[in-house]
Amino acid sequence: MEEEIVDVLKTVYDPEIPVNIYDLGMIYKIDVQDDGSLEMDMTFTAPSCPAADFILEDVRSKVESVRGITAANINLVFDPAWDQSMMSEEARVELGFE
């Protein structure tokens, strides 16, 4: 089930960045309980992200569409603060950091 969750997270993009939020390293924790409830910690590249509401709702609706997920609690966290080292190698190449 976690693989399916990661697959749907890879379809969520910040409108200003051409890389999905999972490869950007914005997902800190995915924890699925036996009852199908999901606890997820995520962050943004900047605390004042103008697309925050849109991205959070996109994440929630997509993870709740995964078969077996009964409810999703998405926690927005800023500790640790996001930085470029959290990106996948693919994301760093796509954005020209490598």
C-alpha positions in Angstrom: 0.0 0.0 0.0 2.9 2.4 0.8 4.1 1.9 -2.8 0.7 3.0 -4.1 0.8 6.0 -1.9 4.2 7.0 -3.2 3.0 6.5 -6.7 0.1 9.0 -6.2 2.4 11.4 -4.4 4.6 11.5 -7.5 1.6 13.0 -9.4 1.5 16.0 -7.0 3.4 19.1 -8.2 4.0 22.6 -6.8 2.8 24.7 -9.7 6.1 26.6 -9.7 8.4 23.6 -9.7 8.6 21.0 -12.5 9.4 18.1 -10.0 6.9 16.1 -7.9 6.7 16.7 -4.1 7.9 13.2 -3.3 11.2 13.6 -5.3 11.6 17.1 -3.9 11.9 15.4 -0.5 8.8 17.2 0.9 7.3 14.0 2.4 8.9 13.2 5.8 6.7 10.4 7.1 4.1 7.9 5.7 2.5 5.8 8.4 -0.5 3.6 7.6 -2.4 2.1 10.5 -4.1 -1.3 10.6 -7.5 0.4 10.3 -6.5 2.1 7.0 -5.9 5.5 8.5 -2.9 7.4 7.3 -0.6 9.8 9.2 1.7 11.8 6.9 4.2 14.5 7.7 5.1 16.8 4.9 6.7 20.2 4.4 7.1 22.9 1.8 10.2 24.3 0.2 9.3 27.6 1.8 6.9 28.2 4.8 5.1 31.0 2.8 4.4 28.8 -0.2 1.6 30.5 -2.1 0.2 27.2 -3.4 0.1 25.5 0.1 -3.7 25.1 0.3 -3.9 23.7 -3.3 -1.0 21.2 -2.7 -2.3 20.0 0.7 -5.8 19.4 -0.8 -4.3 17.6 -3.8 -2.2 15.4 -1.5 -5.2 14.6 0.7 -7.6 13.7 -2.1 -5.0 11.6 -3.9 -3.9 9.6 -0.9 -7.5 9.1 0.2 -8.2 7.6 -3.3 -5.7 4.7 -2.6 -7.6 1.5 -2.0 -7.5 0.6 1.7 -7.0 4.2 3.0 -10.0 5.1 5.1 -8.8 8.6 6.2 -5.7 10.8 5.8 -4.3 13.1 8.4 -1.7 15.4 6.6 0.5 17.2 9.1 2.4 20.2 7.8 5.7 20.4 9.6 8.8 22.7 9.2 11.2 20.7 11.4 13.6 19.8 10.0 13.5 22.7 7.6 13.5 21.6 3.9 16.7 22.0 2.0 18.1 20.9 -1.4 19.9 17.9 0.1 16.5 16.3 0.6 15.8 16.0 -3.1 16.3 12.8 -5.0 19.2 12.6 -7.5 16.6 12.7 -10.3 15.1 15.9 -8.9 18.5 17.6 -8.6 19.3 16.7 -12.2 15.9 17.9 -13.4 16.4 21.3 -11.7 20.0 21.7 -12.8 21.7 21.2 -9.4 23.8 18.3 -10.7 
